[in-house]
Amino acid sequence: MSVTTLPSRRDEAWRYSDIDAVAAAWPLPAPESIVVPAGGDFRRAIVQDKGAIHQIEMIIGKGATASLHILNIGGAYGRIELAVTLHEGADFTLGAAQIGGGEQNLEIVTTVTHAEPGATSRQVVRSVLGGTATGTYLGKVAVARDAQRTDSEQDVKAMLLNRSATANAKPELEIFADDVKCAHGCAIGELDGQALYYLQSRGLPPAEAKTMLLQAFVAGVFDGAGEETRLQQLALAKLGELV
């Protein structure tokens, strides 16, 4: 994941990035390294609310469990990049939301490598974008040749509040084992007009009705987070700014 030379949009992992913002932050510090020992249990919440490039390299040991919950909402450009390696029987969960408006450019980029048999991974990512904001999720799951009985899933959805906003999503599977269960799904759309009409017909103002639907859209990604309430409150506040 470490980059020694300034990337350009010709690099797949930086195709939709704000390269001027990347150049201003260059050179990047070394990625944060997290090692979850065999049988361990690691949980962490990350809030990107100022505009930053945050890189994490995580190794999850045999039979260990790790979960990350991410809220990406701040600054003109905010990028969170994860490289996760799972050993035998390890379990990894990612629940992430990115919410942006104006001219924000927000990115979540993940590479999850199933290096050994019997590991599981789940990634749930939700984006809400207004104005001319851009939200990107690039997620690769790589299954090594001997990583039989891998179970992996990517669930990616984005909601556009304006036709001028942009959502980019590329869930990707690279599988070299033959006894695996891997799936990915991706959807990009707009708020349900009938649901909005129903809520407004029950007396809710338009902005409140939109906020309620958007809150339901992103809330589930924080289930089980140690700071679930805080993440939901920050997400709701950001959603309120967009509607």
C-alpha positions in Angstrom: 0.0 0.0 0.0 2.9 2.4 0.6 3.6 4.8 -2.3 7.1 6.1 -2.8 6.4 8.5 -5.7 3.5 10.9 -6.1 0.6 9.0 -7.7 -1.4 10.2 -10.7 -4.9 9.3 -11.9 -3.3 6.7 -14.1 -2.9 4.7 -10.9 -6.0 2.6 -10.4 -6.1 3.3 -6.7 -5.9 7.0 -7.2 -8.1 7.3 -10.3 -10.8 9.6 -8.7 -8.5 11.3 -6.2 -7.9 15.0 -5.8 -4.2 14.9 -6.9 -3.6 18.5 -6.0 -4.6 17.7 -2.4 -2.5 14.6 -2.4 0.5 16.6 -3.7 0.0 19.2 -0.9 0.2 16.4 1.7 3.2 14.7 0.1 5.2 12.9 1.3 2.8 10.8 3.3 3.8 9.4 6.7 4.3 5.7 7.0 1.0 3.7 7.3 -0.3 2.9 10.7 0.5 -0.7 11.5 -1.9 -2.8 13.5 -1.3 -6.5 14.5 -4.1 -8.4 16.1 -2.5 -11.5 17.7 -3.9 -15.0 17.4 -7.2 -15.3 19.2 -7.3 -11.6 19.8 -10.3 -9.2 19.6 -9.7 -5.7 18.1 -12.3 -3.0 17.7 -11.9 0.6 16.6 -13.9 3.6 15.3 -12.3 6.2 13.0 -13.8 9.6 12.2 -12.2 11.6 9.4 -13.6 15.1 9.9 -10.8 17.5 9.0 -9.5 16.4 5.6 -6.7 13.9 5.7 -5.1 10.8 4.1 -5.2 8.0 6.6 -3.5 4.7 5.7 -3.7 1.5 7.8 -2.0 -1.9 7.4 -3.6 -4.6 9.6 -2.6 -8.2 10.1 -5.2 -10.4 11.8 -3.8 -13.5 13.4 -5.1 -17.0 13.5 -8.7 -17.2 15.0 -8.6 -13.4 15.8 -11.5 -11.0 15.3 -11.2 -7.3 14.1 -13.8 -4.7 13.3 -13.4 -1.2 12.0 -16.2 1.4 11.8 -15.4 4.5 9.8 -17.1 7.8 9.2 -15.6 9.9 6.5 -17.1 13.4 6.4 -14.6 16.2 6.7 -12.4 18.5 4.7 -12.1 19.2 1.0 -10.4 15.8 0.5 -10.5 12.8 2.8 -9.1 9.4 2.1 -9.0 6.3 4.2 -7.0 3.4 2.9 -6.9 -0.1 4.4 -4.7 -3.1 3.7 -5.9 -6.1 5.7 -4.4 -9.6 5.8 -6.3 -12.5 7.4 -4.7 -15.6 8.7 -6.4 -19.0 9.3 -9.9 -18.6 10.8 -9.6 -14.9 11.3 -12.7 -12.6 11.0 -12.8 -9.0 9.7 -15.7 -6.6 9.6 -15.8 -3.1 8.1 -18.7 -0.8 8.5 -18.2 2.6 6.8 -20.1 5.6 5.8 -19.0 8.7 3.8 -21.1 11.8 3.7 -20.2 14.8 1.6 -21.5 17.9 0.0 -20.2 21.0 -1.7 -17.1 20.1 -3.6 -15.8 17.5 -1.2 -13.9 14.4 -2.5 -14.1 11.5 -0.1 -12.6 8.0 -0.6 -12.4 4.7 1.0 -10.0 2.2 -0.5 -9.6 -1.3 0.8 -7.5 -4.4 0.0 -8.5 -7.5 2.0 -6.2 -10.5 1.5 -7.4 -13.9 2.7 -3.9 -15.5 3.0 -5.0 -18.7 4.8 -8.0 -21.0 5.0 -11.2 -20.5 6.9 -11.2 -16.7 7.3 -14.3 -14.5 6.9 -14.7 -10.8 5.9 -17.6 -8.5 5.7 -17.6 -5.0 4.2 -20.6 -2.7 4.3 -20.1 0.8 2.8 -22.7 3.6 2.4 -22.2 7.0 0.7 -24.5 10.0 0.7 -23.4 12.8 -1.6 -24.8 16.2 -2.4 -23.8 19.3 -4.3 -20.9 18.4 -6.7 -19.3 16.1 -4.1 -17.5 12.9 -5.2 -17.5 9.7 -3.1 -15.4 6.7 -4.1 -15.1 3.1 -2.8 -12.5 0.9 -4.3 -12.4 -2.5 -2.6 -10.4 -5.6 -3.6 -10.7 -9.0 -2.0 -7.8 -11.3 -2.8 -8.0 -15.0 -2.0 -4.7 -16.9 -2.0 -4.4 -20.3 -3.6 -4.4 -22.2 -0.4 -7.1 -20.1 1.4 -9.9 -22.6 1.1 -13.2 -22.1 2.8 -12.9 -18.4 2.5 -16.2 -16.5 3.1 -16.2 -12.9 2.0 -18.9 -10.3 1.2 -18.9 -6.6 0.0 -22.1 -4.6 0.2 -21.8 -1.1 -1.3 -24.5 1.4 -1.8 -24.5 5.2 -2.6 -27.3 7.8 -2.5 -27.1 10.9 -4.7 -29.0 13.9 -3.4 -28.2 15.9 -6.6 -27.6 14.9 -10.2 -24.3 16.9 -10.0 -22.9 14.6 -7.3 -20.8 11.6 -8.3 -20.4 8.1 -6.8 -17.7 5.7 -7.9 -17.7 2.1 -6.7 -15.6 -0.8 -7.7 -15.9 -3.9 -5.6 -13.4 -6.5 -7.0 -12.6 -10.2 -6.4 -9.4 -11.9 -7.2 -9.7 -15.6 -6.3 -7.1 -18.4 -6.7 -8.8 -21.0 -4.4 -11.7 -23.1 -5.5 -13.6 -23.8 -2.3 -14.8 -20.3 -1.4 -18.0 -18.3 -0.8 -17.4 -14.7 -2.1 -20.0 -12.2 -3.1 -20.2 -8.5 -3.9 -23.1 -6.1 -4.6 -23.2 -2.5 -5.6 -26.1 0.0 -6.1 -26.2 3.8 -6.7 -29.5 5.7 -6.7 -31.6 8.5 -5.3 -34.1 8.9 -2.5 -37.4 7.0 -2.9 -39.9 9.6 -4.0 -42.8 7.5 -2.7 -41.2 7.1 0.7 -40.7 10.9 0.9 -44.3 11.5 -0.1 -45.5 9.1 2.5 -43.6 10.8 5.3 -44.6 14.3 4.2 -48.2 13.2 4.0 -47.9 12.3 7.7 -46.9 15.8 8.5 -43.1 15.7 8.4 -41.4 18.7 6.8 -39.5 17.9 3.6 -36.0 18.3 5.1 -36.9 16.2 8.2 -38.4 13.5 5.9 -35.2 13.4 3.8 -33.0 13.3 6.9 -35.0 10.4 8.4 -34.6 8.3 5.2 -30.9 9.1 4.9 -30.3 8.2 8.6 -31.9 4.8 8.0 -29.7 4.4 4.9 -26.4 4.8 6.8 -27.3 3.8 10.4 -26.8 0.1 10.0 -23.1 0.3 9.2 -22.4 1.3 12.8 -24.1 -1.7 14.4 -21.8 -3.2 17.0 -19.4 -0.3 17.1 -17.9 0.6 20.4 -18.8 4.2 19.7 -22.1 3.5 17.9 -24.0 6.4 19.4 -21.3 9.0 18.7 -20.9 7.8 15.1 -24.6 8.0 14.5 -24.8 11.5 16.0 -22.0 12.8 13.9 -23.5 11.2 10.8 -26.9 12.7 11.5 -25.4 16.2 12.0 -23.6 15.9 8.6 -26.7 14.7 6.9 -28.6 17.7 8.3 -26.1 20.0 6.6 -26.9 18.4 3.2 -30.7 18.7 3.3 
